[in-house]
Amino acid sequence: MSRLAIAAGFLLVTSLCGPAVAAPDPSGVWMRGDGNARVRIGPCGSQICATNVWIRDTSGGEAVGDKLVLTLQPKSADTLAGKALDAKRKLTYSIQLKVAKQSLVTRGCVVGGLVCKSVNWSRAR
């Protein structure tokens, strides 16, 4: 089946299912709330990646170039949810991004949601 036929079928099905939730856009450079990191969220190949572009203190093992590969779906008008692969640490997180114009809140969980951490971000200037 051609990609055009698949896309047309998808559009037909989604139009019959009511209005779709518009996906929030987390693209851009974000400063972590503790001021230790800047991360660029944007395309990387066919995926979305969050890549460290600046780290103040590298003693915690973070480095410029560290990357999370994100697989996300819209959850609501301001929230994306899915998985984040950290190849360096060989971990996969469940992740949620709550996106506002100038702020971002990420919540990542491992061990089936038993260990979670939320981080506040502001859009870098």
C-alpha positions as CSV (number, residue, x, y, z in Angstrom):
1,M,0.0,0.0,0.0
2,S,1.4,3.4,-0.9
3,R,2.2,6.0,1.7
4,L,-0.3,8.3,0.1
5,A,-3.1,5.8,0.5
6,I,-2.1,5.1,4.2
7,A,-2.0,8.9,4.9
8,A,-5.5,9.3,3.2
9,G,-6.9,6.5,5.3
10,F,-5.5,7.9,8.5
11,L,-7.0,11.4,7.7
12,L,-10.3,9.8,7.0
13,V,-10.4,7.8,10.2
14,T,-9.2,10.7,12.4
15,S,-11.8,13.0,10.8
16,L,-14.6,10.6,11.6
17,C,-13.4,10.2,15.2
18,G,-14.0,13.9,16.2
19,P,-11.5,16.7,16.7
20,A,-7.9,15.6,17.3
21,V,-5.9,17.0,20.2
22,A,-3.3,19.4,18.8
23,A,0.2,18.3,19.9
24,P,2.0,20.9,22.0
25,D,5.4,21.8,20.6
26,P,8.4,21.5,23.0
27,S,11.0,22.5,20.3
28,G,13.7,24.9,21.3
29,V,16.4,25.4,24.0
30,W,15.4,25.0,27.6
31,M,17.3,25.9,30.9
32,R,16.8,23.4,33.7
33,G,15.4,24.9,36.9
34,D,18.6,24.3,38.9
35,G,20.6,26.2,36.2
36,N,23.0,23.4,35.5
37,A,21.9,22.4,32.0
38,R,20.6,23.7,28.7
39,V,18.9,21.2,26.5
40,R,17.8,21.5,22.8
41,I,14.6,19.7,21.9
42,G,14.2,19.1,18.2
43,P,14.2,16.7,15.4
44,C,17.0,14.1,15.0
45,G,16.4,11.9,12.1
46,S,12.9,10.6,12.3
47,Q,12.7,11.0,16.1
48,I,12.7,13.9,18.5
49,C,15.7,14.3,20.7
50,A,16.6,16.2,23.9
51,T,20.3,17.0,23.6
52,N,22.5,18.6,26.2
53,V,24.0,21.8,24.7
54,W,25.5,23.2,27.8
55,I,26.4,21.8,31.3
56,R,27.7,23.9,34.1
57,D,28.9,21.1,36.5
58,T,29.8,17.8,34.8
59,S,30.7,16.0,38.1
60,G,27.2,14.3,38.1
61,G,28.1,12.5,34.9
62,E,26.2,14.8,32.5
63,A,28.0,15.9,29.4
64,V,27.4,18.1,26.4
65,G,26.0,15.9,23.6
66,D,24.2,13.5,26.0
67,K,20.9,12.7,24.3
68,L,17.4,11.3,25.1
69,V,15.6,9.9,22.1
70,L,11.9,10.7,22.6
71,T,8.8,8.8,21.3
72,L,5.9,11.0,22.2
73,Q,2.2,11.2,21.6
74,P,-0.2,14.1,22.6
75,K,-2.0,13.4,25.9
76,S,-3.8,16.7,26.1
77,A,-3.6,20.2,24.6
78,D,-0.5,21.0,26.7
79,T,1.0,17.5,27.4
80,L,3.0,14.9,25.5
81,A,3.6,11.4,26.9
82,G,5.7,8.4,25.9
83,K,9.1,7.0,26.2
84,A,12.6,8.4,26.4
85,L,15.7,6.2,25.6
86,D,19.0,7.2,27.3
87,A,21.5,5.1,25.3
88,K,24.4,6.3,27.5
89,R,22.9,4.9,30.7
90,K,21.0,2.1,29.0
91,L,17.7,3.2,30.5
92,T,14.3,3.7,29.1
93,Y,12.0,6.1,31.0
94,S,8.3,6.7,30.7
95,I,8.1,10.5,30.2
96,Q,5.6,13.3,30.3
97,L,6.2,16.8,29.0
98,K,3.8,19.6,30.0
99,V,4.5,22.4,27.6
100,A,3.7,26.1,28.1
101,K,5.0,29.1,26.0
102,Q,7.9,29.9,28.4
103,S,8.0,26.8,30.7
104,L,8.2,23.1,30.5
105,V,7.8,20.4,33.2
106,T,9.2,17.0,32.5
107,R,8.4,13.9,34.6
108,G,10.4,10.8,34.0
109,C,9.8,7.4,35.6
110,V,11.7,4.1,35.8
111,V,10.9,0.8,37.5
112,G,7.3,0.7,36.3
113,G,6.6,4.1,37.6
114,L,7.9,3.5,41.1
115,V,10.8,5.9,40.8
116,C,9.9,9.3,39.3
117,K,11.4,12.7,39.1
118,S,9.9,16.0,37.9
119,V,12.1,18.8,36.5
120,N,11.1,22.4,35.8
121,W,12.5,24.2,32.7
122,S,12.3,27.7,31.3
123,R,12.8,28.7,27.7
124,A,16.4,29.8,27.2
125,R,17.0,33.3,25.7
